[in-house]
Every structure is written in structure tokens, then in C-alpha cells.
Amino acid sequence: MLRVNRREQGASSLTALCFVISAWVFLTALLRVLPVYLEHRVIVSAMHSVAQGYDSAAHGREEVRQALQKTWAVNRIDGVESDSVSIDRRRTGVILTLSYGVSFPLVGAIDGVWRFDDVVADSRSARRSL
């Protein structure tokens, strides 16, 4: 007759509890960080869109700031102001530079801070690649 070893029956309660807690922490962190990352991608996309539509003869700094503000208003971006964007106008295009940080709650009284340094949208590099 076969002997069954009782130690090889599966995970203990403690192992299962550790797995559940680890999964909960990972999913909580993911659900807190993902919106911040997605908002950053929208900000970068808006900056590239405004840089691509830039015409050095027709647009000044204020028009670029207004275009950024309108694009961010449509996409409901509140964490960044157009005044914090550095605008470098050139004859061949425009370079938009932005550095900002976002503070977001993780768990309870623990907050996370994510810094996005030197977000650059350069209209000149896209024209060269076309």
C-alpha cells in the first residue's frame, strides 16, 4: 500500500496569508501609481502635439502657453500649469521643457513622490525624422 506523506499536501495557512498580503500590497501600489503615470503620458503627448503644431511666424510664447492650457483642460490635467513650461523658440521650431513632481497617497499616511525631470518636446526632431 502507498504511504502518503502529510508534509506534501500544499501551502500552509501562513504561506497563503503571506501570498494574499503580498498580492494586496502590489495591487494597491499599482492602482495608486498607474494614474500618475498615465497623467504624465497625457502631459507629454500634449506637449509634443503643441510643439508639432508650432509655427514660428504665427505663434509666440503666449500662444504656446494658451495651447498647452487648452489641451490640458480638455484632458483634465490639473497637476501642471503652463507657466511652469520653459519655451525655447527657434526659427526651425520650438523646444518645450518641463520638470515637475507629483505627490500621491499610497497607504494611510504614507505618500509617494514621483519626480519627472526634463520632459522635453522638440518640434525640430520630429520634422527631421519625417
N, C-alpha and C positions, 0 to 999 in steps of 0.2 A: 504494500500500500504506500502511496505517496505521502511524504511528510510536508506539511505546509509551514513555512517559516513565517511567523506572525510579524516580524520586522519588515517584511517586504510588501505591505499592504497598501502603501500610498503615503501621501503627505499627512503630517500630524496637524493638529489644530493650530499649533503655534506657527508652523510653516505657512499654512493657509492664511492665517491672520496677517503675517508679515507680507505676503503677496498682495492681499487686499489693500493694506495700508500703503504699500509702495505704488500700486496702481492708482489709488486715490490721490496721492501726492503728485504723481506725474500728470494725471489728467487735470487736476486743479491748476498746476503751474502752466500747462499747455493752454487751458481756457483763459488764463489771465494774461499770458504773453502774446498769444495769437492775434487778438485785436490790435495791440500796439504795433506789431509787425505789419499787419495789413494796412493800418492807417499810414505807416511810414511808406509803404509801397504806393499808396494813392498820392501822397505828397510828392514823391519822386516822379511819378508819372505825370502829375500836373505841372511840375517844373519843366520836365522835358517837353511837354505839349506846348507850354508858353514859349519856351526857347525856340522850338521849331517854327512857331508862327511869328517870330520876331522879324520885323523889317526895320533896318537901321535908319532908313529915310523917314519912316512914318511914325515910329514908336520911340518914346522917351522913357525915362525911368518910371515916371508916374503911370504911364500906360501899362508897363510891365507889372508894376505892383497891383494895379487895378485888375489886370487879367488873372494874376495869381489869386487875389482875394475872391474874385468871382468863381474861379474854378474850385477853390477850397470851400466856398459857401455852398456850391451845388453838391459837393461830395461830403458836406457836413464835417469838415475838418476844423476843430476849434483849438487844437493844441499849439498851432503855429500862426504867427502873424506875418503878413507880407513885409512889414517893416524890418523884420529880422533877416531878410534875404539880402545878401550882398549882390549888387548888379554891376557887372563889368561890361560896358557897351564897347563894341569894336565895330569897325567898318564891315567886317565879314560876318558878324553875328553878335551873340550875347552869351556871357557866362554867368549863370546864377549859382551862388554858393550859399549853403545854409548849414549851420551847426545848431543842434537843439537837443534837449533831453526831455524824457517823459518819465514821470513818477506814477506808478500804478500799484494798487493793493495786491498783495499775494495771499497771505493768510492772516487774519486777525490784524494785529498791529504791525505786521511785517510788510514793508513796502519794497518794491523793486524799482530800480532806476536804470533806464536804458538810454545811453547817450548815442546820438547819431552825429558823428563828426564829419564835416566837409562833404555834405551832399552836394554834388555838382551836376548841373545840367548845362551842357555846352552845345549850342546850335551849330558851331563850326565843325565839330567832329562828325555829326550825322550827315552834314552836306558832303563831306569828303567821302563818306562810305557809300553814298548813293550812286 
